Amino acid sequence: MAVYTSLSTAQITHFLQKNSLPEMLSYQGISAGIENSNYRINTSDGVFILTLYEHFTFTEVQPYLTLLQQLGQLQAYYPSPITEKVQLLANKPAVLFQCLSGQSVIQPNSAQLRAVAIALARLHLSSPELTFTQENPKGMQWIQQTATRLTPYLSNQERILLNSEMQYQQAFTVKGLAQGVIHADLFKDNVLFSGEALTGFLDLYAACYDCYLLDIAIALNDWCVDGQGNFNSELLDIFLQAYQTIRALSEQEQAMLPLFLRRACLRFWLSRLEHQRQQKTGELILEKSPEIFKQLLLQHRSLS
């Protein structure tokens, strides 16, 4: 979440009135996240989240909303859209959601770690019931193209690291891994807890159809890292044990996990470098450091 598009009180009030929604008491922009503009709307009948899509057209947004509606029928912790259709607000597609309770955590305890692992496994098992078919737009082809595009802007050390990792990744042919709908962005700031109960499973706008193992690796690279940026194998064990109470990993998935931990680091290192170079403007923008994933990639490489 972020705020790239500024809205006035009059614009938000009109949007609520048009949809027969309660009177607004106050609102504020939300700085977390990096893709869409988001506002917290306090009304006489509860709190809502208003999202303006900065990169999606009306047509592109709809499959994600359908996915959220389908998931919301399976679990209460998914944010189902309130407004029936995508609407235009400040020349952007806009949708209103009920605000879910809870807060994100900086360092999860064991119970919270188990809860998010179980929720992820349930998402993967529910894939056959979902109609979502979006292919991963940031798979290996995107990684290769982005690596080529960014190489001129890297230091010599970073170029050596990137070239070496690309050679390593391209040496493997990934076939036969279980696939389905994945979250693809399951960071700690996309999950809400009330105590140890998971209450919000958010921001599915990177969702796509790809290997479940990639989704697991992306989650592990954020949820199993301590406050000093060190990957913690004990946390990894807790996560995987909880995940497998719902969905067992195949022998192939277990064997290829180190490869995917590195691939997930590479993907987010490059995407954050690219985002950093784009220099977006807005009122409340959260820049996420690419250095975190470069250092984590080095850690995984030292263990492989």
C-alpha positions in Angstrom: 0.0 0.0 0.0 1.0 3.6 -0.6 -0.4 6.9 -1.8 0.5 8.0 -5.3 -2.9 9.6 -6.2 -4.1 12.3 -3.8 -7.9 12.4 -3.0 -9.9 15.2 -1.5 -12.6 14.9 1.1 -15.2 15.7 -1.6 -14.0 12.9 -3.9 -14.2 10.3 -1.2 -17.5 11.5 0.1 -19.0 11.4 -3.4 -17.6 7.9 -3.9 -19.3 6.7 -0.7 -22.6 8.3 -1.4 -22.7 6.9 -5.0 -22.4 3.4 -3.4 -25.0 4.1 -0.6 -22.3 3.7 2.0 -22.1 5.4 5.5 -21.1 9.0 6.1 -17.4 9.5 6.3 -15.9 10.8 9.6 -12.3 10.9 8.6 -9.7 9.4 6.3 -5.9 9.0 6.0 -3.5 7.7 3.4 -1.7 4.4 4.1 2.1 4.4 3.5 2.7 0.6 3.6 3.3 -1.2 0.3 4.6 0.0 -3.0 2.1 -0.6 -5.8 -1.4 0.9 -5.3 -2.8 4.0 -3.6 -4.7 3.1 -0.4 -6.8 5.1 2.1 -8.3 4.1 5.4 -11.8 5.5 5.6 -13.5 5.9 9.0 -17.3 6.0 8.7 -20.3 6.0 11.0 -20.7 2.3 10.3 -17.1 1.0 10.5 -13.7 1.3 8.8 -13.1 0.6 5.1 -10.1 0.5 2.8 -10.2 2.3 -0.5 -7.8 1.1 -3.1 -6.9 3.0 -6.3 -5.1 0.8 -8.8 -2.1 2.6 -10.3 -1.0 0.0 -12.8 -4.1 -2.1 -13.6 -6.8 -1.2 -16.1 -10.5 -2.0 -15.4 -10.1 -5.3 -17.3 -6.9 -6.3 -15.6 -8.3 -5.6 -12.0 -11.3 -7.8 -12.4 -9.7 -11.3 -12.2 -8.0 -10.3 -8.9 -11.3 -9.2 -7.5 -12.9 -12.4 -8.6 -10.1 -14.3 -6.9 -10.6 -12.4 -3.6 -14.4 -13.1 -3.8 -13.8 -16.8 -4.3 -11.2 -16.9 -1.5 -13.5 -14.9 0.8 -16.0 -17.7 0.5 -13.4 -20.1 1.8 -11.8 -18.1 4.6 -12.9 -15.0 6.5 -9.4 -13.6 6.6 -9.4 -12.6 2.9 -10.5 -9.0 2.1 -13.5 -9.4 -0.1 -14.5 -6.3 -2.2 -17.7 -4.4 -1.0 -18.5 -2.6 -4.2 -19.9 -4.9 -6.9 -17.9 -3.4 -9.8 -14.6 -1.6 -10.3 -15.4 2.1 -10.5 -13.5 5.2 -11.7 -12.1 7.6 -9.1 -9.5 10.3 -10.0 -9.2 8.5 -13.3 -8.1 5.3 -11.7 -9.9 2.0 -11.2 -11.1 2.0 -7.5 -12.6 -0.6 -5.1 -13.7 -0.4 -1.5 -13.0 -3.2 1.0 -14.1 -3.9 4.6 -11.1 -3.2 6.9 -10.0 -6.4 8.5 -9.0 -6.4 12.2 -5.5 -7.0 13.5 -2.0 -5.7 12.8 1.1 -7.0 11.0 4.0 -8.2 13.0 7.7 -7.4 12.7 9.1 -10.5 14.3 6.5 -13.3 14.5 6.4 -15.8 17.3 6.1 -19.5 16.7 2.3 -19.6 16.8 2.1 -16.8 14.3 4.6 -18.5 12.0 2.6 -21.7 12.1 -0.6 -19.8 11.4 0.7 -18.2 8.3 2.3 -21.4 7.0 -1.1 -23.2 7.5 -2.9 -20.4 5.7 -0.5 -20.6 2.8 -0.9 -24.4 2.5 -4.7 -23.9 2.5 -4.5 -21.4 -0.3 -2.5 -23.9 -2.3 -4.9 -26.8 -1.6 -7.8 -24.5 -2.6 -6.3 -23.8 -6.1 -8.5 -26.4 -8.0 -11.6 -24.5 -6.8 -10.4 -21.2 -8.2 -10.8 -19.8 -11.7 -7.7 -17.6 -11.6 -5.2 -18.4 -14.4 -2.8 -15.4 -14.5 0.7 -16.6 -15.4 3.6 -15.4 -13.4 4.7 -12.1 -15.0 8.0 -12.1 -13.1 9.2 -15.6 -13.8 12.6 -16.6 -15.2 12.1 -14.7 -18.5 11.4 -11.5 -16.6 14.4 -12.1 -14.3 16.7 -12.6 -17.3 15.4 -9.4 -19.1 15.6 -7.3 -15.9 19.1 -8.6 -15.1 20.2 -7.5 -18.5 18.5 -4.1 -18.2 20.0 -3.4 -14.7 23.5 -4.7 -15.2 24.9 -1.3 -16.4 23.8 0.3 -13.2 25.4 -2.2 -10.8 28.8 -2.2 -9.1 31.4 -4.6 -10.3 30.8 -6.8 -7.3 27.1 -6.9 -7.9 27.6 -7.7 -11.6 29.7 -10.7 -10.6 27.1 -11.9 -8.2 24.3 -11.4 -10.6 26.1 -13.2 -13.5 27.0 -16.1 -11.3 23.5 -16.5 -9.9 22.0 -16.3 -13.4 24.3 -19.1 -14.6 23.3 -21.2 -11.5 19.6 -20.7 -12.0 19.7 -21.3 -15.8 21.5 -24.6 -15.2 18.3 -26.1 -13.7 15.3 -27.2 -15.7 12.3 -27.1 -13.3 9.7 -29.7 -14.4 7.1 -31.7 -12.5 6.7 -29.5 -9.5 3.1 -29.0 -8.2 1.6 -25.8 -9.5 -1.5 -23.7 -8.8 -2.6 -20.3 -7.6 0.1 -18.7 -5.4 0.2 -15.5 -3.4 3.7 -14.6 -4.7 4.2 -11.7 -2.2 3.5 -13.2 1.2 5.6 -10.8 3.3 4.9 -10.0 7.0 3.2 -6.7 6.1 0.6 -8.5 4.0 -0.7 -10.6 7.0 -2.7 -9.3 10.0 -2.9 -10.9 13.5 -5.0 -10.3 16.5 -2.8 -11.9 19.1 -1.9 -15.2 17.6 -5.0 -15.5 15.4 -4.5 -14.7 11.8 -7.1 -12.2 10.8 -5.9 -10.8 7.4 -4.3 -12.4 4.3 -3.8 -9.3 2.1 -2.5 -7.9 -1.1 -3.0 -10.7 -3.7 -2.2 -8.4 -6.6 1.0 -10.4 -7.4 -1.0 -13.6 -7.3 -0.3 -15.9 -10.3 -0.3 -19.5 -11.4 3.1 -21.0 -10.7 5.0 -23.6 -8.5 3.8 -23.8 -4.9 7.5 -24.1 -4.0 8.2 -20.6 -5.3 5.4 -19.3 -3.0 6.9 -21.1 0.0 10.4 -19.8 -0.8 9.1 -16.2 -1.0 7.4 -16.5 2.4 10.4 -18.2 4.0 12.7 -15.4 2.9 10.8 -12.9 4.9 9.2 -14.9 7.8 12.3 -16.8 8.7 14.7 -13.9 8.9 15.7 -12.4 12.3 16.0 -8.7 13.2 19.6 -8.6 12.0 18.8 -10.0 8.6 20.0 -13.5 9.2 18.1 -16.5 7.8 17.1 -18.8 10.7 16.9 -22.5 9.9 14.9 -23.2 13.1 12.2 -20.8 12.0 12.3 -22.6 8.6 11.7 -25.9 10.3 8.7 -24.5 12.3 7.2 -23.1 9.1 7.6 -26.2 7.0 6.3 -28.6 9.7 3.2 -26.5 10.0 2.7 -26.2 6.3 2.9 -30.0 5.9 0.2 -30.6 8.4 -2.1 -29.4 5.6 -0.1 -30.2 2.4 2.9 -32.5 2.3 5.9 -31.5 0.2 7.1 -34.0 -2.4 10.7 -35.2 -2.3 11.4 -33.1 -5.4 10.1 -30.0 -3.7 12.2 -30.6 -0.6 15.3 -31.2 -2.8 14.7 -28.0 -4.8 13.9 -25.7 -1.9 17.5 -24.2 -1.8 17.3 -23.4 -5.5 14.0 -21.6 -5.0 15.1 -19.7 -1.9 17.9 -18.3 -4.1 15.5 -17.6 -7.0 13.1 -15.8 -4.8 15.9 -13.6 -3.5 17.0 -12.9 -7.0 13.5 -11.9 -8.1 13.0 -9.4 -5.3 16.5 -8.0 -5.4 16.0 -7.2 -9.1 12.4 -5.9 -8.7 13.4 -3.6 -5.8 16.4 -2.3 -7.8 14.0 -1.6 -10.7 11.5 0.1 -8.5 14.2 2.2 -6.9 15.3 3.4 -10.4 11.8 4.3 -11.4 11.6 7.2 -8.9 7.8 7.2 -8.4 6.3 10.3 -6.8 3.4 10.6 -4.3 2.4 11.7 -0.8 3.2 8.5 1.1 5.7 6.2 -0.6 7.5 3.3 1.1 10.7 2.4 -0.6 11.9 -1.2 0.2 15.6 -1.8 0.1 17.1 -4.2 -2.5 20.1 -4.6 -0.3 18.1 -6.9 2.0 17.6 -9.5 -0.7 21.2 -9.2 -2.0 22.5 -10.0 1.4 20.0 -12.9 1.8 21.0 -14.3 -1.5 24.6 -14.3 -0.4 23.6 -16.2 2.7 21.8 -18.9 0.7 24.7 -19.2 -1.7 27.1 -19.8 1.1 24.9 -22.8 2.2 24.3 -24.3 -1.2 
